[in-house]
Amino acid sequence: MLYLVHMQVGIPAGTDPAELERLQAEERIFSHRLQTEGTWRHLWRVTGEFANYSVFDVESHDQLHTLLTSLPLYRFMTLVHVTPLAHHPSAIASD
């Protein structure tokens, strides 16, 4: 199942810079693994924001929920908007 996910991150003032750097490194490793596996199919930055649009390919809503809540920066997310996707009959690409 494909999902479009919009994530926005808000780091609170006073967050320890070393802790933030550690979490961002963990997030990068986690996302690279999921991208390599084909689970995190697309990752696009929103220009000028600490936000992204991503496409995930997972088996279920529950799997996506578990994946998203496992992200190291999840606790700082101010928005997570999930849109289930379906193939459009007029699309010329099947994937």
N, C-alpha and C positions, 0 to 999 in steps of 0.2 A: 504494500500500500504506500502510495506517495502522499507526502504532506509538505505544504509550504509553511514554514515557521518564521515568524518575525520576532526577533529577540532584541530588547533594549536593556542596557546595563547602566546602573547608576552607582558609582563608587562613593560611599559616604565620606564627607570631609573627616580627616583625622585617621583614615585607614592607614595602617602601618605600610609604608612603601615596600619594605622587604617582603611582607606577607602578600601584598598585591602582586609583586613580581613573581613570587613562588606560585601563586594561584594561576597567573597568566601562563606561566611555563607549563603547568600541569594541564591547563585547558588546551594549549597548543598540541601537546603530545596526545591527549585524548581525542581531539578532533582529527588529527592526522591519521590516527589508527582507524577511526570510523570512516574517513574518506578513502583510505587505502582499501578497506573492506567493502566499500560500495554502499554502506549504510547512509553516510552523509554525502549525498550525491552532488550537491552544489552549495557553495558558501560565498555570499556576496556582501561586502561591506556597504553600509549606508554612508555616503559621503558626508563628512562633517559631524557624524554622530558616533557614539559608542554603541552601535547597533548593527544587526545583519539580517539578511533574508537567506534562508537555507531551505534546501529540499532534502528530505529524509525518505529513505526507502526501507520500511520496517514491516513486520508481520501483523502488528496490531496497534490499537490506541494505547494499550497498556505498555507495550514495548517502547513506544515513543515517549510516554510519560516517564518511564523508568530511565530512559536515556537522558532526557532533558533534565530531570532532577538530579542526575549523577554528574552533570557538568560542574567543574570546580567553581565557576563564577555564578552558578545558579542562585545562590543566596543574595546576590547583588542585582538580579534581574528585576527591573521595574515593569517589564511587559514581556509576556510570552503569548503570542497570538498564533493559533494553529488552524490551518485550513486544509481539510482533506481534499485531495485532487483526484480527478478522474480523466481518462483520455477523452479528448474532444473529437467528435466524429469528422470534423472538417480539417483536423490536423494532418499534415502530410508526413510527419515523422511519427513513428510508432512508439518512440521512447522519449 
